[in-house]
């Protein structure tokens, strides 16, 4: 028995690979625990500072202070994991129930007439779940969300299967069908006030933007898929009042933020005539808009885990800088820009949409950010537009270095601001930007010389060693967390960090 198990482990490469992957994942998880714990402690401290600053002018008793803190700490949506557990099991139970019924009644011979009837099964299941939930559990939020899920997915599946099964391709455009599915989603979202339906709606927008870019023919109606941007704007009318009204950003708002950024990026890359020479101008407009959107509506989060849109938008902008500081990628991006060449009506519509995004961005800045006094990193905000202008105007030899210097300036700004405010996350981001920029440019210069040359490799290691040690000394001088210990404490003292 023991030898069989030993042979199973030693001579099964797939099992060894799976075991090693799981082991490394577990070790990596435990290594991340201290970092996660420090982030949680940091968030708690910032939240308490925010609450105390709002109460600084009031003379209140300890009991009143306790009640106000407890009231402020009460989440808008309590017990999200418990609600997710109920939602998951209820959804799986309904799927299992109807799946079992279908297995029992499924015919042995599957003809075309049978398929004509099967097309409507998803819609019938969705209607059945909706009427049962609305009849038995009329005012229950859980069953309202489940009914919206099955009704929207069932109706959408029936429409898509019927479109293919009844050969409607020749006389009914695919983009009109997508618009109809999204219109149905808007109706269900507002009629049932369903958060789940809004998530599915955003997923559909992202999927339709990619799919329609592949199947749309190049004719005078090729601009029609760009109308998906209208549906993207309509879902914001549903969500923006919710984002303004919440005390803190919770899981449901974070999920919306992630799906929103996926949908917007899908539309930007596939439904704005990017292949006609507008990819870089699109990036120069959309990325700053996403950053301002995140600061306007997600900055109230008391936790870093509640600001995924801001994190993603910052990462996108920083990665853009790293890419365009490379000469080859800069050349590819520069050659792809064609603002006035290859004119078409679809490209004209793309220009109108970009102008609309710019106007919306200025609205965000004036009505939400300036009024609410939300801080914005202007160097980061203007970086994508700077990349576009440099790529459009400057030659490659100069443009890539200008982007690289801007990246250094951005990283230094993050480091200096973080040292003043004692922000660990800002310091980590700034150091990462500076380190990545120097590391990339160093190996761009000396990478080939280091191959097979021990002298250059040794000098390079010494250089990086001195640079990192000097960085630590500089940071410790600017931000002293631990100082020399007193003599009476040296007996039990550990190492000075």
Rosetta blueprint (number, residue, H / E / L):
1 X L
2 X H
3 X H
4 X H
5 X H
6 X H
7 X H
8 X H
9 X H
10 X H
11 X L
12 X L
13 X H
14 X H
15 X H
16 X H
17 X H
18 X H
19 X H
20 X H
21 X H
22 X H
23 X H
24 X H
25 X H
26 X H
27 X H
28 X H
29 X H
30 X H
31 X H
32 X H
33 X H
34 X H
35 X H
36 X H
37 X H
38 X H
39 X H
40 X H
41 X H
42 X H
43 X H
44 X H
45 X H
46 X H
47 X H
48 X H
49 X H
50 X H
51 X H
52 X H
53 X H
54 X H
55 X L
56 X L
57 X L
58 X L
59 X L
60 X L
61 X L
62 X H
63 X H
64 X H
65 X H
66 X H
67 X H
68 X H
69 X H
70 X H
71 X H
72 X H
73 X H
74 X L
75 X L
76 X L
77 X L
78 X L
79 X L
80 X H
81 X H
82 X H
83 X H
84 X H
85 X H
86 X H
87 X H
88 X H
89 X H
90 X H
91 X H
92 X H
93 X H
94 X H
95 X H
96 X H
97 X H
98 X H
99 X H
100 X H
101 X H
102 X H
103 X H
104 X H
105 X H
106 X L
107 X L
108 X L
109 X L
110 X L
111 X L
112 X H
113 X H
114 X H
115 X H
116 X H
117 X H
118 X H
119 X L
120 X L
121 X H
122 X H
123 X H
124 X H
125 X H
126 X H
127 X H
128 X H
129 X H
130 X H
131 X H
132 X H
133 X H
134 X H
135 X H
136 X H
137 X L
138 X L
139 X L
140 X L
141 X H
142 X H
143 X H
144 X H
145 X H
146 X H
147 X H
148 X H
149 X H
150 X H
151 X H
152 X H
153 X H
154 X H
155 X H
156 X H
157 X H
158 X H
159 X H
160 X H
161 X H
162 X H
163 X H
164 X H
165 X H
166 X L
167 X L
168 X L
169 X L
170 X L
171 X L
172 X L
173 X L
174 X H
175 X H
176 X H
177 X H
178 X H
179 X H
180 X H
181 X H
182 X H
183 X H
184 X H
185 X H
186 X H
187 X H
188 X H
189 X H
190 X H
191 X H
192 X H
193 X L
194 X L
195 X H
196 X H
197 X H
198 X H
199 X H
200 X H
201 X H
202 X H
203 X H
204 X H
205 X H
206 X H
207 X H
208 X H
209 X H
210 X H
211 X H
212 X H
213 X H
214 X H
215 X H
216 X L
217 X L
218 X L
219 X L
220 X L
221 X L
222 X L
223 X L
224 X H
225 X H
226 X H
227 X H
228 X H
229 X H
230 X H
231 X H
232 X H
233 X H
234 X H
235 X H
236 X H
237 X H
238 X H
239 X H
240 X H
241 X H
242 X H
243 X H
244 X H
245 X H
246 X L
247 X L
248 X L
249 X L
250 X L
251 X H
252 X H
253 X H
254 X H
255 X H
256 X H
257 X H
258 X H
259 X H
260 X H
261 X H
262 X H
263 X H
264 X H
265 X H
266 X H
267 X H
268 X H
269 X H
270 X H
271 X L
272 X L
273 X L
274 X H
275 X H
276 X H
277 X L
278 X L
279 X H
280 X H
281 X H
282 X H
283 X H
284 X H
285 X H
286 X H
287 X H
288 X H
289 X H
290 X H
291 X H
292 X H
293 X H
294 X H
295 X H
296 X H
297 X H
298 X H
299 X L
300 X L
301 X L
302 X L
303 X L
304 X H
305 X H
306 X H
307 X L
308 X H
309 X H
310 X H
311 X H
312 X H
313 X H
314 X H
315 X H
316 X H
317 X H
318 X H
319 X H
320 X H
321 X H
322 X H
323 X H
324 X H
325 X L
326 X L
327 X H
328 X H
329 X H
330 X H
331 X H
332 X H
333 X H
334 X H
335 X H
336 X H
337 X L
338 X L
339 X L
340 X L
341 X L
342 X L
343 X L
344 X L
345 X H
346 X H
347 X H
348 X H
349 X H
350 X H
351 X H
352 X H
353 X H
354 X H
355 X H
356 X H
357 X H
358 X H
359 X H
360 X H
361 X H
362 X H
363 X H
364 X H
365 X H
366 X H
367 X H
368 X H
369 X H
370 X L
371 X L
372 X L
373 X L
374 X L
375 X L
376 X L
377 X L
378 X H
379 X H
380 X H
381 X H
382 X H
383 X H
384 X H
385 X H
386 X H
387 X H
388 X H
389 X H
390 X H
391 X H
392 X H
393 X H
394 X L
395 X L
396 X H
397 X H
398 X H
399 X H
400 X H
401 X H
402 X H
403 X H
404 X H
405 X H
406 X H
407 X H
408 X H
409 X H
410 X H
411 X H
412 X H
413 X H
414 X H
415 X H
416 X H
417 X H
418 X H
419 X H
420 X H
421 X H
422 X L
423 X L
424 X H
425 X H
426 X H
427 X H
428 X H
429 X H
430 X H
431 X H
432 X H
433 X H
434 X H
435 X H
436 X H
437 X H
438 X H
439 X H
440 X H
441 X H
442 X H
443 X H
444 X H
445 X H
446 X H
447 X H
448 X H
449 X H
450 X H
451 X L
452 X L
453 X L
454 X H
455 X H
456 X H
457 X H
458 X H
459 X H
460 X H
461 X H
462 X H
463 X H
464 X H
465 X H
466 X H
467 X H
468 X H
469 X H
470 X H
471 X H
472 X H
473 X H
474 X H
475 X H
476 X H
477 X H
478 X H
479 X L
480 X L
481 X L
482 X L
483 X L
484 X L
485 X L
486 X L
487 X H
488 X H
489 X H
490 X L
491 X L
492 X L
493 X L
494 X L
495 X L
496 X L
497 X L
